[in-house]
Amino acid sequence: MSESDPVSPASAASSAGSSSSAPTSKAGKGHTATVLWSPAGRGMTRVVAVVIVLWVAAVTIPMNNHFLYGAASGASAMMLVFVALLLAKRRGYDTFFVRELEKREDERDRAASRRACALVGVVGLFGNLVAATVGAFGGPMMPAVAIVIWIQVICLFGGNIYFNRTM
């Protein structure tokens, strides 16, 4: 039989099993079992593990712990965001979030992040001046600081989205 002739699986198995003098190669077996995960796959695995651990802890700990329920709910929402980004990647959308998920950002992404962080710094500076003024005149500091922090978070995400769209 020549090399170009087709070999049926049954004849190949019988010929391989009958020749006991041929050494078996284990080098080829390792390549099929080893699967390299992409950064997105590793990130999704970590998020799923954290969600499972938080929900198990929130359900099994007998005390009234609203923090664990909030953390588990937030982690579940993050898992849904990861799923949405992975689906966007599979459909061919190359957005800032997909590039960030895969850790392959370019100079535009770094410049947009730098500008968004600068915006957060300016908002934080003026917001903290307002909060300090409120505290100096005897007003409640906690709501003022909480409002400033939430405005900074919104500016970080909104600024990142805006600067990525305009650059």
N, C-alpha and C positions, 0 to 999 in steps of 0.2 A: 504494500500500500504506500503511495507517495504522500508527501506532505500536503498537497493540494486536495486530496480526496477528503470528503466529509467523513467525520467519525461520529458514530452515534454514541450517546451517553452510556448505553449499556455495554458496548464493546470497549469504550475507553475505561470504564470502571473495571471490567474483567481483565483487561490487559494490564492495568495499573496494579490490581490486586494480585495477579499471577506472578509478576516479576518482583520477587522479594529482594533481589540484589540491588535494586535502585534505591539510593538514599532518599529519605523524605525531607523536603525542605520546609522548615518552619518559618522562614523569613517572609514568605508570602501571606501567611495566616495573620500576622500582626497588622498588616496594612488594611485589611477589611474590617477589623474590629475597632481600630482606632479612628475616631471621628473627631476632627478638630472643630470646636464650636466657635462661632463668630462672637464678637463682643456683644451683639444684640442677644444672642442665645444665652450667653453667660449672665447678662443682666436680667433677662427674663427669669432665669432659674433662681437667681438671688431674690428677686421680688416675690416670686411664688413661695419660696421658702420662708421669707419674712412674713408674708400674709398668713401662711399656715400656722407658724409659730404664734403669731399674735392672736389669731382667732382661737387657737387651742388654749392659750393662756387666759384669754378673756372669758371663755366659757367654763373652764375648769377651776379657776380660782374662786373660792366661795364668797369672797367679800365683794361689796358693792364698789367696783373699780371702774368708773366711767372713763378714766384715762386709757385703759386697755381697749375698751370698745371704740373710742375715738381713734386710737392708733391703728387698730385693725381696719376700721372703715376707711381711713386715709390711705393705708397701704393697699386696700382693695381698689380704691380709686386710682392709685398709681399703677396698679397692675393693669387696669383697663386702659390707661394712657399708653403703657408699654405695648399692649395688644394693638391699639390703634396705630401706633408708630410702626410696628412691624408689618401690619397690613398695608400701610402707606408705602413702605419700602418695597414690599412684594409687588405692588401695582406700578412701581416705577417712579414714584414721586420722590424727588431729591430736595427735601426742605432742610432748613436749618436744624430742626429737631431730629431728623433722620441722621444727618451728618454728625450731630452731637451725640446721638445714641451709639453710633459706630466709632466714635473717637477719631474722625477724619476731618476735622474742621480746617478751613483754609484761612487766609489772611483777612478776607471779608468778615468771616465769623468772629475772628479775634477782635477786629476793629469795632464791630457792632457790639460785642460784649463789653469792650472798653468804654464805649460811649454810653451804654446803658448803665454801667457802674458809675460813671461820672454823673449821670442824671440822678441816680440814687443818692450819691454823695451830696449833691446840691439840695435835693429835696430833704435829706436828713439834716443838713445844716440849718436850713430855714425852719424846718419843722421843729427841731430841737430848740431853736431860739424862741419859737412860739410857745412850746411846752414849758420852757424855763420861765417865760414871762407869766404864763398862767399860774405856775407854782409860786412865783414871787409875789403875786397878788392874792395868794391864799386859795386859789382854785384847786380842783382835784387833779393831781398829776397823772394818776393811773390811766384815765380815759384819754388824756392828751397824748401820752407816750404811746398808748396802744394804737391810736389813730395814726400817729406818725409812722409807726412800724408797718401798719397795713398799707399806708400810702407808698412807703418804700418798696414793699413787696410787689404791689401793683405796678409801680414804675419800673422795677427790674424786669418783670415779665413783659409788660407792655412796651417798654423801651427796646428790649431785645427784639420783639416782633416788629416794631416800627422800623428800627434801624436795619434789620435784615431785609425788610421789604424795600427800603429806599436806597440801599447801597448796591 
